[in-house]
Amino acid sequence: QMQLVESGGGLVQSGGSLRLSCAASGGTFSNYHMGWFRQAPGKEREFVARIIRGGVYTSYADFVKGRFTISRDNTKNTVYLQMNSLKPEDTAVYYCTTVIGDTPVGNYWGQGTQVTVSS
């Protein structure tokens, strides 16, 4: 059973940056494609970005393209989300999980990390 722990969230002004981390344990991390999702108050959880097992291929939701970058370090069992040019509408709880395409699989969810962007 894989456990995931997200960190790195916080309060930032519009236009600022944050780097989220997601540390995995309990599974062979390098076997899994990983993704980031987010959920804003009163909204459904939505796909943000994903990265394949080897880290070569990534894809993004349109609303973060050019601003966010997903990466991973399989030696540290960690996936990252570098978020630049943050906007108030990026305010949400951010989660990482295992994915196939942009669909979560395995029901592995951590507690999430809160990102709040002030205008």
PyMOL commands that set and color helices and strands:
alter all, ss='L'
color gray80, all
select helices_A, chain A and resi 29-31+62-64+88-90
alter helices_A, ss='H'
color red, helices_A
select strands_A, chain A and resi 3-7+10-13+18-25+34-39+46-51+58-60+68-73+78-83+92-100+103-104+113-118
alter strands_A, ss='S'
color yellow, strands_A
deselect
rebuild
show_as cartoon
